[in-house]
Amino acid sequence: MLYPNETLQQIRKGIADHGTSGSCVLFLLSLNDDLFPGSFTASEQNRIFQRIETLLKRVFRSYDTIGVLPNGFISVFLYGSFDEKIIWSKSSCISEIMDIVRSELDTELPVGHIGVYMCSNVPVDADQMITRAEYALEMARKSEGANFHIEHEDASGVHRVDLGSDACCGELQDESGRPLMDIRHLRGYIREKNDWLRFLSRQTDYQLWELDIKHRTFSLLYTNDLLEGRQSTYRDFPRSLIESGRIHQDSIERFSAFAADMMSGKPDGSDNFMIQYRQSSCFGWANMSYHTIYDEDGHPDKVIGIKKDLSYLPELQRSQSRRLIPPQLYPHLFIYMQADLSSDKLFKLHVEGMEQSRLISYASFSDILDIGIHRLFSSDAASRIGQRFSREVLLGQYDGGRHFMYESCQIVDHNGSIQWLDIGVNLTKDIETGHIHLFAYISTANRRKDFEKLTGTDADPDPETGLYSVDTGRLIIRKGINAYEQNSCSMAVIRFIGANELFRDPKKPEKYLDLVTALNIFLDTDCIVMRRPDGAVNAFFPNTISKEYLQRRLENAFSFMRVALSDMPELRLIRFVAGVVSSNPASADIDEMERLAAAICMLHTGEAADTVVFSNDHEKYNWSSFELSDTAAKDTDFNTISTMHMHIMDDADKNMALECLELMLKSDSPDAAIDGVLRKIGHYYQADRVYI
């Protein structure tokens, strides 16, 4: 084999400088019979050589000698203090470089071979090294399943080392019987498995994690987060997870015991905890399962595990064609319709509680829409409704990201009476067919309109969602609260915990509009629903039959929202929390009811499930007290102090206190909570600076 003079001179100089101490190594890469089976031009071969040479320079030192030889060979010469492990590692890196080049060529080519000669503490000359390296290369070619061959000579003789490359990454042995592994193919195998894990993580809600027991480091792997930039590694396990607030307070004791089992080397384990979602900061029930990996000496080394969310698993597991009618809508439900928009097929049609089976058998959705609007609406209203809810328009709305639409209109029923209707149309994809299904809830809204008339002003709701503004809603309530005889009325403040983090883009409000529209429809038409500036919703119920009835009504609304918006994957990361205050209408203070309901709601933002909480559930906090002595304050928990002191603050102070409380509940750590609250208080009181 011909070596350029410059390459030979550098090899000879390295041997002369080396003397008989340390090691000299010559790598010989063969590309002529493997990489170039006659399918590449000379210019293409030169480009490939240059690419390999560039990559080799990243692996070796600046003064190591890399030579491009004739007929498709490359040599690398180095000298210094080396052992066999380093040479194995270098050989593996060269193999990986050749594999990278092959992948960049985007063609199926055989793997090149590498011959390596290493001499340690013995005299050697350049010709001898070249001959030995060529022999090692020939052995690599002849060895079945091997991609490089190492000859190591020291004072005791020559030792041959093979590193194999079988597809199963099985063990090979050298002449001494030591098991060896092909590092290059092992790395390729690991990369392939990692790619599979990353791909699978995008198709599932499972989250992979690992724990380094020795370093007490917990890491999240391949997480399919909706938001980037969140912490993925926690040192000082489990303390860091607990102190950062990722584990709900009610699950800390259980999680600590779970963590102790892992740290002690228990082989396997599984348990359920309330854990904070990284995407929305809401808590949810999750199952964590693990398996422990032990080192060669049998000591626990690493734990690998899976976290599976248990709260509100995607409703797409159910067929939408079998969805039930919300029972809380029955009192005012005028028409219910279910159809497959993709095929224009009608599944269900109920008019005033009666199923229209005869129409279903022959009419399409488009037919029913045309028949219905011309029978029920005036010509102007028929044109508007027909255009807004045509099959083509609705399919376009779904493609544009909308899942819930609202409309209000008047009709003349079969008795000749004028009826006000609220129309709620839900669009969702059926998992079994992939078709877009429509669910229409058309309810009489006469009671709401009667309340509106009492104001004597224009009190129309938002035409897109059906919700009133807070000011309009309060006016309606004050004018109508005593218009009818009732024993109890209730105010609910409903928060979508986590929605602000997930739907923060003001240019894309579709998902938030879907949320509030769905809530408005499923709460029914005999209550006043208002949209607050902070994103929460007020719902006033003029006639509360019982606490149990209202709780069931709110919980059912939350449940059907999750079913109706099952195409919204972020919904499982959101919690619906309602604080409810009831009062006698004759003595009700609407402003105070709203403030108290908001405070209750705020105190339960950390719940791991949708929650409805009534004020009488907090009687132990003495909500009606206006005074709190210094002595009592020392013996009262934080929630009690916060709640009681709200009664001696003005409105601005109360709002600021609630904002501070919310900030503390959502902070990632105590330091972040303290810093945020101090800054908020300083800004509120217009302080010049903050000292921490």
N, C-alpha and C positions, 0 to 999 in steps of 0.2 A: 504494500500500500504506500502510495506516494504522499509525503508530508511536505508542505511548503517549507522553504528554508527558514522563514521567520518563526514558524511554529516549532520546528526542530531546535532552533537556537534557544528559544525560551524554555523548552523542556530541559535541554542540556544545562542551561544556566541554573534552573531550579534544582536539578539534581546536584550540581556542584555546590550550590549554597547550602543544600540540605546536609550534605556529608552522609554520616551514618546514624544520625539521631533524628527522631521524629519519623514522619511518614510522607511518602510520595504516592500520588494516586493519579491514574490516567483512565478517563472515561472515554469509550469509543461508541458513538451512536451510528447505527446503520439505518439508512433511509432508502438506499437505491433499490433494494428488492422488495421493500414493503410499502413505502410511501409513493413511489413512482412506478406504477405498473404500466408505463407507456401512455398514460392518459394526460400528462402535463407537458406543456411546452417548456423550453429552457428558461424563458422569462418567468413563467409561473413557478418553476423550481427555485429560481433565485429568490423570488418573493417569499416562498415558504422557508428557505434557509435563513433569510434575514429575520423573519418572524421568530423562528426558533432561537436564533442567536440573541435577539432582543430579550426574550423571556429567560434564557439561560443567564444573562447578565444580572437578572434580578435575584437569582439563586446563589450565584458564586460571587467571590470578592473581586474588587476592581483589578487586582494584580494576578488573579488566576488567568490561565491561558486558554482561550477558546479559539479553535481553528476550524475553518471550513475546508474540508479535504475534497479531492476529486472523487467522482463517481458516487456521490450521495452519502458522504460520511462527515461526521462532525466529531472533533475531539475536545476534551476539557482536561487540562492538567493543573493540579494543585499540590501544594506541599505545606506541612505544618504538623501540629499535634492533633492527630485524629484517632478515633477508635472506630470499631466496626459499626456501631450504632449511627454515628454521623454519616458514614458512607452509605449505609442502608437508607438513611433519610434523604441524602442527596440523590441516590438512584431513584427513589420513589418520586422525588420532585421532578426529575428529568422525565420519568414516565408520564407524570401528570401533564408536563408541558407538551409532550408529544400528543397526548390525548386532547389537550386544548386546541392544538393546531388542527388536528383531525376534525374536531367538532366545528371549528371555524370554516373549514373547507366545505362543510355541509355535504359530505359524501361518505359512503361506506368504504373504508379502507382498512387494511390489516394494521395491527399495532407494530411499531418499529421495535428493534431489539437494542440492548445495551450490554457491552462487555466492559468489565471493570477490573483493573489490576491495581493492587495496593501492596506496597512493601513498607515494612516498619523495622527500623534499626538494622538494616542490612545494606551492603553496598549494591548499587544497581547502575546500569547505564541506559541511555535513551533507547537503543535498539532492543534491549531486553524488555523494557517496559512496553514498547510497541508490540513486540511479538506476543507477550503475555496477554495484553489487552485484546489483540486480534483472536487469540485462542479462546478467551473468555466470551468474546462476541459470538464465535462459532458455536460454543457450548450453549449460549442463550438461544441461538437459532434452532439447534437440534433438540433442546429440552422441550418436551411436550408440555404446554401450558405455562411455560416460563417466559417472561419478557425481559429479565436481565439476569446476568450471571457475574458473581464477584469472585476473583482470585485474590487471596490474602497471603502474602509471604512474610514471615518474620524469621527470627533466628532458629526457630524450631522446625521450619519447613513451610509447605504450602497448604493452605486450607481453602477448600472450595465452599462457596455459599450460594445457594439458589433461592430466589424469591419468586414463587409461582404466581399465576394469574388465572386460576380456574374461576368459572363464573359463580361458583358457590362460595367463593372466599374460604375454601377449606384450608386445612393446615398442611404445609409442606415441611420437610425436615432437611437439615444439612447432614454432612457425613457423621457428625457427632450425635445425631438423633434429636437435635434441638428443634422444637416446633417453631416455624416461622410463618408469617402471613404476608401476602402481597399488599403492601400499604396502598399502592396506587388503586388497585381494584376495590380495596376496602373503602377508600375514600369515595370512589365512584358509587359504590353500593350505598354508602351513607348519604351521599348527595341525592341519590334517587329516592331513598326512603324519606328524606326531609322534604323533597318536592311533593311526594305523595301526602305527607302530613299537612303541608301548607295548603295543598289543593283541597283536602278533606275538611280542613278547618274552615274553609270558605263555604262549605255546604252544610254545616251543622252548627248548632248552638253550643256544642261541647267546647270546653277550653282545656288545653293541655298545660301542665305545669310540672316543675321539677324542684327538688330540694337538695342542695348540697349540704349533707349532714356535717361534714368537718368544718365548713366555713359558715354554717347556719345561714345560707343564702337561698331565698325562695324566688323563683323566676317563672314568669308566665311565658308560654311558648305558643307561637303561631296563633295568637289571639286575633279574632276577626272583629276588632273594634270598629265602631262607627266613627270614632274620633281618634285622631292621632295625638301623640305627645304625652300620653298618660304613662305614669310610672309602671314599669314592668318587672323590676328587680327590687327585692326587699331584703336587706341584710339584717342581721341580728334577729332571725326568725325565732319564735313567733311574735316577739315584742313589737317589731316594726309594723307588722300588719295590724296589730291591735291598736297601737298608739296612733296610727294614721287614720283610724276610723273605718277601715275596710271590714272589720268584723263588728256586727251589731252588739251593743252592750249586753243584750239578753243572751247572746251566744258565746260570750268571751270565755266563761268557765268551761263550757263544753268543748270549745275549740282549743283551749289550752291543754286539756287532757288529750285531745286528738293529736296535737302537736308533740306532746311528750311521748306518746306511743311511737311516733315516727322517729324522733330523735334517739329513742332507746333501741331502735332497730327492729321493731315489730314487723313481721313479713308483709302483712296486708292489713287494710282497714278501710272503713267507709262510715260516713256519718253525715247528718244534715245540719246546716247552719244558715243563719241570716247573714248574707254577705252583700257588700255594697257593689253595685254595678259601676264599672269604670266609665261607661259612656254617659250615664245620667245622674250618678251619685245617689240613686234610689237603692233601697235595700230589697233583697228578694231571697226567698228560700232556695238553697242550692245543695246538691249532694256532692261531696268530695270523696273520691276513692283513690287508693294508692297501692303501689307495689314497691318493695324495697329491693335495691340491688346491692350485692355484697362484693367486696374486693377479693383478691386472691387468697388472703389470709382469713376470710370469713367474717370480716368486720363490716358493719353497715356503711356504705359509701354514698349512695344517692337514693332518692325517692322519686319515682315518676308517678304522675297522677292525672286524673280527669275531673273537671268540675262540670256538673250538669245542672242547668237552671231548672228549678221545679215550679217557680211561680209563673203562671200564665203562659204555659207552653203554647206554641202557635196553633190557632184554631183551624189552620188549613188542614190539620189532620182529619177534620170532619168534612163531609160533603156539604156544600152550601145548599144543595137541593133539599136537604132534610132540616133546614132551619125552622124553628118554632116561631109562632107569633108572640111577641112580648105581651104577657098577660096584663101588665099595668096599663096597656093602651086600650083594652077592651071597652071601658066606659065611653070613650069618644071616638073609637075607630070607625070611620065611615066606609072606607074602601081599603082593602089589602090586596096587593098584587105581587106575584112572583113570576119572573119570566127569564128566558135565556135570550139575551140580546144578540148573541153571536149567530144563533139559528132562527131568531125572531119567533121563538116558540113560547106560548103561554103555559105556565105550570099551575098557577093558582089564581083565583079571583074571588074575593069575598066582598059583597056589598051589603052593608048594614048587618053583618053577621051571617049572611046566607051565602053559601058556596054556589057559584054560578057554573056548575058542571057542564051545562049544555053549551055555554059559550066557549069553555075551554076546549071542547072536543073539536071545534072547527075554526076558531078564530086565532089569529096570530096576535102578538103584542101590538104591532102596528095597526091591525084592524080594530082592536079594543080601544086603543088610544084615539083613533079617529071617531069611532062610534061614541065613546064616552064624552069627549070634549064637545061634540055637537049636540048631545042630549042635555048636558049639564050647564054649559057655559054660553054666555052671549057671544055674538060673532067676534067682537074685539078680543074678549078673554080667550075664546077658543083658538084664535090665531096665535096669541101669545103663548098659551100653554102647549099647543101642538108643536110650535117651533122649539120651545125650551126643552121639551121632553121627548123629542123625536128620537128614534133609534140611532140615527146617524150622529146627532148632536151628543147623545149620551155616551156613545162609544168614543167620540172625540174627547169628551170630558174625562173619561177614564184614562185614555192615553196621555192626557195632559196632567195627570196626577190627582184628580179629584175623585173622592169616593162617596161623598155625601152632598146632596143639593137640597135647597129649601125653596119653597114658594108659598105665597099666601094669596088666596083668591076667594071670590063669592060664587055661589051656585044657587040654583032654584031646585029644590028636591021634588020628589014625585007628589008631595002634598001641596006644592006651590009655595013653600016657605023658603025664605032666604037663609042660607047657611054660610058662615065663614069657615073656610078650610085651611089647615096647614098641611102642606105636602112635603113629605120627606122621602127622598129617593136615594137609596144606597146601591152602589155598584161594587161588585167584588168578583174575583176570579174563582171558579170552582176547580178544586185540585184534581178532581177525577177526570174532567173533560178539557180543562183549560179555557172553557168558555166564560164570557162575562155575563154574570147574573144580575138581574135587577130585583130589588125589594122595595116596594112603594108602600109607605104608611101615610094614609090620607085621613086626618082626624078633624072633627068639628072643633072650631076654636071660638065659639060664641061667647064663652065665659070670659076669655081674655079681652075680646072686643067690648064686652059690657064694662069691664074695668077701665079700658081705655076711654070710653065715652064719659066716665065720671070725671075725668080730668078737665074736660071742656077745651082741650087743646089737641094739637096734632101729636099723637103719641105712637106713631107707627114704629115697629121694630126694624132692625137692620134687614134689608131685603135679601141679603146673601146667607145669613145664618138664622134669622128669626129671633135673635136676642135683642132685648132692649139695652139702651145705655143705662148706667147706674143712676144717673139723675132722673131719667124718664121712669125707670122702674120704681124708684123711691116715691116719685110723685103719684104713680098709679096706686102703689100700696097705701099711701097715706089717705088718698081719696076713697079707696074702696075697702079699707080694712073693716069698717063698721057697717058696710052696705048690706051685708047678709048676716044672718044669725049663725054663729058658730062658737064653739067652746074653746077652741085652741087654734093658734096659728104658729107657723114655724119659719125661721130663716136659716137657710143652709149656705155656707160658703164652701165652695168646691175648688180644690186646687189640683192641677195636673202636675204632680211632683216629677221633675226631670224634663218636662216639655221645653222649658226655656233653654236648656242645654242642648237638646236634640234638634229643636226647630228654631234656632236662633237667627236664621237667615231671613231678614225682612223682605227680601225680594222673592221668597218662595213661601208664602203663607198658607199654601194649600192644606198642609197636614194639620196645622192648628185650626183652620176653618172647618176641616172635617171633624175634629174633636168636638168643638163647641156646637156644631150643627147636630151631630149625632146625640150629644147630651140633651140638647133642647128637644129633639124629637122623642127620645125615649123617656123623658120626664113627664110627657103628656102635656095637654093643653090647658089644664086647670090650675097652673101655677105661673108665676111671673119669673122669667129667667133673664138675668142681666149679665152683661159682659163687663168685667172690671178692667181698669187700665193696666193692672199688674198681671193680666193674663188669667186670673182666677174668675170664677163664675158665682154669682149670687142666685139662689133659687128661693122664692118666697111661696109658701104653701098656705093659702088663706084658711083652709079647713083641715087641720091635722086630726085624723080619726083616732090614731093612737101612735105611740112611739114605735111599736112593733111594725105597724103598717107602713109608716114613713121610712123606717130603716130598710124594710124589704123592698120598698119602691126605689130607693136610691141604689141599693145593692144590685137590684135587677137591671137598673139603667146602666150601671158600670159593666155588668156582665154582658149585656147585649151590645154595648159599645165595642167590647173586645171581639165579639163574634162578627159584628158588622164591619169592623175595620181590620179584619185578619190579614189583609194585604199590606198592612203597615207594620213591618217587622219591629220598628222602634217601640211599638205599643207595649211590648213585654218589659221594656225598660222604664216604663212610666207607672206611677202609682196615683190612683184617684183617692183623695182624702177629703172627707166632708165633715165639717164641724157644724152642729145643729143646735139652735136655741129655740125653745118653744115658750109661748106666753099666752095669757088671756088677751084677746083682741082689744078689750076695753081699756086695758092698762099697758098695752105693748109700747115700748120705746124702740122704734125701728132702728135708729142709729146705734143704740146700745146693743140690741140683738145682733146687729151686723158685726160690731166690733168684737163682741164676745165670741161669736161663731168663728171669726177670723183668727182670734187668739187660740181657740181650741184646735182649729185646723193647723195652725203653725206649730203647735206643740206636738203634733203627731206626724210631722213630715218624715220622720225616720221609720215609719211603719214598713214592714216587709210585704204587706198585702193591701189591697184596696180596703179602706176603712171608713166607717161612719161612726162618729162619736157625738153623743148628746151632752148638753151642759150638765144634766143631772148625774152623769157619770163622773163629774168632777166636783161633786158636792163636798168631798173631803178637803178641797182647797178653799172652801168658804168664798165662793165667787162674789157673793153679795156684799162682802165686807169692804168698807171704804178706808179703814185705818189698819195700820200694822205697826205695833210698837217695836222699838229697837230690841227689846228682850225677846219678843216673839220672833223677830226676824232671824235671830241667832239659832233658833230651834226649828226653822222652817226650811224645806228643801228649795232648790233653785226654781223649779216650776211654780211653786206656790208664791214665792216672792215676786217673780216676773208677772204672774197673772194678777195678783192683788194690787201691785203698784200701778198697773194699767188704769185702775179706777181713779187715781189721783193725778193723772197726767192729762194734758190737753191732747187733741187729736194728732197734732204733729209729733208730739213726744211719743205717743203710742205707736204711730206708724214707724218711727225711727227705731223704737225698741223691738218691734216685730221684725224689722229688717235685720237688726243685729242678731236676733235669735235665729233667723233663717240662715244668716251667714255662718254662724257658729255650727249649726247642724250640718252644713254642706262643706265645711272646710276639711282639707285633707289631713291636717295635723293641728295640735293645740297651738303651736307657734303661729300657724297661718290664721287660726281663729282669732287669737289675741291681736295680731297685727291688723287684720281686717276690721275688727270691731273698733279698735282705737282710731284707725283712720276715718271710719264712718262717723264716730262720735266727734272727732276733731273737726271734720268737715261740717257736721251739723251745727256745732257751736262756733264755727268759723275761727278755729284755733290757728295760730301761725305755724306751729310745728308739732310733731309727734315725737315723744321720747319713749323708747322701749328699753 
